Amino acid sequence: MLVWNPDGVDDALWERMRRHFSEDELVELGYFVSLTFGQQRWIKTLGIGHGEVLADTDAGLAPARERAAG
């Protein structure tokens, strides 16, 4: 709702979210959503497909042990 339909964010949604998250957690969640959404928008703007950048490296967000597991 926050990303795809901001007009649908009403007091009822905030009330439901506050039942599950503290104010600090909501700020962190909002930051993470905006960062991720912005990254994805930028990748789409550049026309980069999945695995096209750094495909021949072990670079990424996952720790090395998780990448090795597969």
DRENMIPA-47886 format. One record per residue: residue number from 1; residue in three letters; x negated, y negated, z of N, C-alpha, C, O, CB in turn. Coordinates in nm, 2 decimals, decimal comma. Glycine has a CB too. Layout:
# DRENMIPA-47886
n_res_nu_nv_nw_cau_cav_caw_cu_cv_cw_ou_ov_ow_cbu_cbv_cbw
NUM_ALA_X_Y_Z_X_Y_Z_X_Y_Z_X_Y_Z_X_Y_Z
...
# end
This chain:
# DRENMIPA-47886
n_res_nu_nv_nw_cau_cav_caw_cu_cv_cw_ou_ov_ow_cbu_cbv_cbw
1_MET_-0,08_0,12_0,00_0,00_0,00_0,00_-0,09_-0,13_0,00_-0,06_-0,22_-0,07_0,10_0,00_0,12
2_LEU_-0,19_-0,12_0,08_-0,28_-0,24_0,09_-0,34_-0,28_-0,04_-0,36_-0,40_-0,07_-0,38_-0,22_0,20
3_VAL_-0,38_-0,18_-0,12_-0,45_-0,20_-0,25_-0,35_-0,21_-0,36_-0,36_-0,30_-0,44_-0,56_-0,10_-0,27
4_TRP_-0,27_-0,11_-0,37_-0,18_-0,10_-0,49_-0,05_-0,18_-0,49_0,00_-0,21_-0,59_-0,15_0,05_-0,51
5_ASN_-0,01_-0,21_-0,37_0,12_-0,29_-0,36_0,11_-0,38_-0,24_0,19_-0,37_-0,14_0,24_-0,19_-0,35
6_PRO_0,03_-0,49_-0,25_0,01_-0,58_-0,13_0,15_-0,64_-0,09_0,16_-0,68_0,02_-0,09_-0,68_-0,16
7_ASP_0,24_-0,66_-0,19_0,37_-0,72_-0,15_0,45_-0,63_-0,06_0,54_-0,68_0,01_0,44_-0,76_-0,28
8_GLY_0,42_-0,50_-0,06_0,49_-0,41_0,02_0,44_-0,40_0,17_0,50_-0,33_0,25_0,48_-0,28_-0,04
9_VAL_0,33_-0,47_0,19_0,27_-0,47_0,33_0,36_-0,57_0,41_0,35_-0,69_0,40_0,12_-0,52_0,33
10_ASP_0,43_-0,51_0,51_0,52_-0,59_0,59_0,49_-0,56_0,74_0,40_-0,48_0,77_0,67_-0,56_0,56
11_ASP_0,57_-0,62_0,82_0,55_-0,60_0,97_0,56_-0,46_1,01_0,49_-0,41_1,10_0,65_-0,69_1,05
12_ALA_0,65_-0,39_0,95_0,68_-0,24_0,98_0,55_-0,16_0,95_0,51_-0,07_1,03_0,80_-0,19_0,90
13_LEU_0,49_-0,19_0,84_0,36_-0,12_0,80_0,25_-0,15_0,91_0,19_-0,06_0,95_0,31_-0,15_0,66
14_TRP_0,24_-0,28_0,94_0,14_-0,31_1,04_0,17_-0,25_1,17_0,07_-0,20_1,24_0,13_-0,46_1,06
15_GLU_0,29_-0,24_1,21_0,33_-0,17_1,34_0,29_-0,03_1,33_0,23_0,03_1,43_0,48_-0,19_1,36
16_ARG_0,32_0,04_1,22_0,28_0,18_1,21_0,13_0,20_1,22_0,08_0,29_1,28_0,33_0,24_1,08
17_MET_0,06_0,11_1,15_-0,09_0,12_1,15_-0,15_0,10_1,29_-0,24_0,16_1,33_-0,15_0,02_1,05
18_ARG_-0,09_0,00_1,36_-0,14_-0,03_1,50_-0,11_0,09_1,60_-0,17_0,09_1,70_-0,07_-0,16_1,55
19_ARG_-0,02_0,18_1,56_0,01_0,29_1,65_-0,11_0,39_1,64_-0,14_0,47_1,73_0,14_0,36_1,60
20_HIS_-0,19_0,38_1,53_-0,29_0,48_1,50_-0,43_0,42_1,51_-0,53_0,49_1,53_-0,28_0,54_1,37
21_PHE_-0,44_0,28_1,49_-0,57_0,22_1,49_-0,57_0,10_1,58_-0,47_0,03_1,59_-0,61_0,18_1,34
22_SER_-0,69_0,07_1,64_-0,71_-0,05_1,72_-0,73_-0,17_1,62_-0,75_-0,15_1,50_-0,83_-0,04_1,82
23_GLU_-0,74_-0,29_1,67_-0,76_-0,40_1,58_-0,90_-0,39_1,52_-0,92_-0,42_1,40_-0,75_-0,54_1,66
24_ASP_-1,00_-0,35_1,60_-1,13_-0,34_1,54_-1,14_-0,23_1,43_-1,20_-0,25_1,33_-1,23_-0,30_1,65
25_GLU_-1,06_-0,12_1,45_-1,06_-0,02_1,35_-0,99_-0,06_1,22_-1,02_-0,03_1,11_-0,99_0,11_1,41
26_LEU_-0,88_-0,14_1,24_-0,81_-0,20_1,12_-0,90_-0,29_1,04_-0,90_-0,29_0,92_-0,69_-0,28_1,17
27_VAL_-0,98_-0,37_1,11_-1,08_-0,46_1,04_-1,18_-0,37_0,97_-1,21_-0,40_0,85_-1,15_-0,55_1,14
28_GLU_-1,23_-0,27_1,03_-1,33_-0,18_0,97_-1,27_-0,11_0,85_-1,33_-0,10_0,74_-1,39_-0,08_1,07
29_LEU_-1,14_-0,06_0,87_-1,07_0,01_0,76_-1,05_-0,09_0,64_-1,07_-0,05_0,52_-0,94_0,06_0,81
30_GLY_-1,01_-0,21_0,67_-0,99_-0,31_0,56_-1,12_-0,34_0,49_-1,12_-0,36_0,37_-0,94_-0,44_0,62
31_TYR_-1,23_-0,35_0,56_-1,36_-0,38_0,50_-1,40_-0,26_0,41_-1,44_-0,28_0,30_-1,47_-0,40_0,61
32_PHE_-1,38_-0,14_0,46_-1,41_-0,02_0,38_-1,33_-0,01_0,25_-1,38_0,02_0,15_-1,40_0,11_0,46
33_VAL_-1,20_-0,03_0,27_-1,11_-0,03_0,15_-1,15_-0,14_0,05_-1,16_-0,11_-0,07_-0,96_-0,05_0,19
34_SER_-1,18_-0,26_0,10_-1,22_-0,36_0,00_-1,35_-0,34_-0,07_-1,37_-0,36_-0,19_-1,22_-0,50_0,07
35_LEU_-1,45_-0,28_0,01_-1,58_-0,25_-0,05_-1,56_-0,14_-0,15_-1,62_-0,15_-0,26_-1,67_-0,21_0,06
36_THR_-1,49_-0,04_-0,12_-1,47_0,08_-0,21_-1,40_0,03_-0,33_-1,43_0,07_-0,45_-1,40_0,19_-0,14
37_PHE_-1,29_-0,04_-0,31_-1,21_-0,08_-0,43_-1,29_-0,18_-0,52_-1,28_-0,16_-0,64_-1,08_-0,16_-0,38
38_GLY_-1,37_-0,26_-0,46_-1,46_-0,35_-0,54_-1,56_-0,27_-0,62_-1,59_-0,30_-0,73_-1,52_-0,45_-0,45
39_GLN_-1,62_-0,17_-0,55_-1,72_-0,09_-0,62_-1,66_-0,02_-0,74_-1,71_-0,02_-0,85_-1,78_0,01_-0,52
40_GLN_-1,54_0,04_-0,72_-1,48_0,11_-0,83_-1,44_0,02_-0,94_-1,45_0,05_-1,06_-1,35_0,18_-0,77
41_ARG_-1,39_-0,10_-0,91_-1,35_-0,20_-1,01_-1,48_-0,24_-1,09_-1,47_-0,25_-1,21_-1,29_-0,33_-0,94
42_TRP_-1,59_-0,26_-1,02_-1,71_-0,30_-1,09_-1,76_-0,18_-1,18_-1,80_-0,21_-1,30_-1,82_-0,33_-0,99
43_ILE_-1,76_-0,06_-1,13_-1,80_0,05_-1,22_-1,71_0,06_-1,34_-1,76_0,09_-1,45_-1,79_0,19_-1,13
44_LYS_-1,58_0,04_-1,32_-1,49_0,05_-1,44_-1,52_-0,07_-1,53_-1,51_-0,05_-1,66_-1,34_0,04_-1,39
45_THR_-1,54_-0,18_-1,48_-1,58_-0,30_-1,56_-1,70_-0,27_-1,65_-1,71_-0,31_-1,77_-1,60_-0,42_-1,48
46_LEU_-1,80_-0,21_-1,59_-1,92_-0,17_-1,66_-1,90_-0,05_-1,76_-1,99_-0,03_-1,84_-2,03_-0,14_-1,57
47_GLY_-1,79_0,02_-1,74_-1,77_0,13_-1,83_-1,85_0,25_-1,80_-1,89_0,33_-1,88_-1,79_0,10_-1,97
48_ILE_-1,89_0,27_-1,67_-1,98_0,38_-1,63_-1,89_0,50_-1,60_-1,80_0,49_-1,52_-2,06_0,34_-1,51
49_GLY_-1,92_0,61_-1,66_-1,85_0,74_-1,63_-1,91_0,81_-1,51_-2,03_0,78_-1,47_-1,85_0,82_-1,75
50_HIS_-1,84_0,91_-1,46_-1,89_0,99_-1,35_-2,02_1,06_-1,38_-2,02_1,13_-1,49_-1,78_1,09_-1,30
51_GLY_-2,12_1,04_-1,30_-2,25_1,11_-1,32_-2,34_1,05_-1,43_-2,44_1,11_-1,45_-2,22_1,25_-1,36
52_GLU_-2,30_0,94_-1,48_-2,38_0,88_-1,59_-2,50_0,80_-1,53_-2,60_0,79_-1,60_-2,30_0,78_-1,67
53_VAL_-2,49_0,75_-1,41_-2,60_0,68_-1,35_-2,67_0,76_-1,24_-2,59_0,82_-1,16_-2,56_0,54_-1,30
54_LEU_-2,80_0,77_-1,25_-2,87_0,85_-1,15_-2,84_1,00_-1,15_-2,85_1,07_-1,05_-2,85_0,80_-1,01
55_ALA_-2,79_1,05_-1,26_-2,75_1,19_-1,27_-2,87_1,28_-1,26_-2,85_1,40_-1,21_-2,68_1,21_-1,41
56_ASP_-2,99_1,24_-1,30_-3,10_1,33_-1,29_-3,19_1,31_-1,16_-3,30_1,34_-1,16_-3,19_1,31_-1,41
57_THR_-3,12_1,25_-1,06_-3,19_1,23_-0,94_-3,11_1,29_-0,82_-3,00_1,34_-0,84_-3,21_1,07_-0,91
58_ASP_-3,17_1,28_-0,70_-3,09_1,33_-0,59_-3,04_1,21_-0,51_-3,00_1,22_-0,39_-3,18_1,42_-0,50
59_ALA_-3,04_1,09_-0,57_-2,98_0,97_-0,51_-2,83_0,98_-0,49_-2,76_1,04_-0,57_-3,02_0,84_-0,59
60_GLY_-2,78_0,93_-0,38_-2,64_0,93_-0,35_-2,61_0,89_-0,21_-2,70_0,87_-0,13_-2,58_1,06_-0,39
61_LEU_-2,48_0,89_-0,18_-2,44_0,86_-0,04_-2,45_0,98_0,05_-2,46_0,96_0,18_-2,30_0,80_-0,04
62_ALA_-2,44_1,10_0,00_-2,44_1,22_0,09_-2,58_1,25_0,14_-2,67_1,24_0,06_-2,38_1,34_0,02
63_PRO_-2,59_1,29_0,26_-2,73_1,34_0,31_-2,78_1,45_0,22_-2,70_1,53_0,16_-2,72_1,38_0,46
64_ALA_-2,91_1,47_0,22_-2,97_1,57_0,13_-2,92_1,71_0,16_-2,90_1,78_0,07_-3,12_1,56_0,15
65_ARG_-2,90_1,74_0,29_-2,85_1,88_0,32_-2,72_1,91_0,26_-2,69_2,02_0,23_-2,85_1,90_0,47
66_GLU_-2,63_1,80_0,26_-2,49_1,82_0,20_-2,50_1,84_0,05_-2,42_1,91_-0,01_-2,40_1,70_0,24
67_ARG_-2,59_1,76_-0,01_-2,60_1,77_-0,16_-2,65_1,91_-0,20_-2,61_1,96_-0,30_-2,69_1,66_-0,21
68_ALA_-2,75_1,96_-0,12_-2,81_2,09_-0,15_-2,70_2,20_-0,14_-2,71_2,30_-0,21_-2,93_2,12_-0,06
69_ALA_-2,61_2,18_-0,04_-2,51_2,29_-0,02_-2,41_2,29_-0,13_-2,34_2,39_-0,16_-2,44_2,27_0,11
70_GLY_-2,39_2,17_-0,20_-2,32_2,17_-0,30_-2,20_2,14_-0,36_-2,18_2,16_-0,48_-2,32_2,23_-0,32
# end
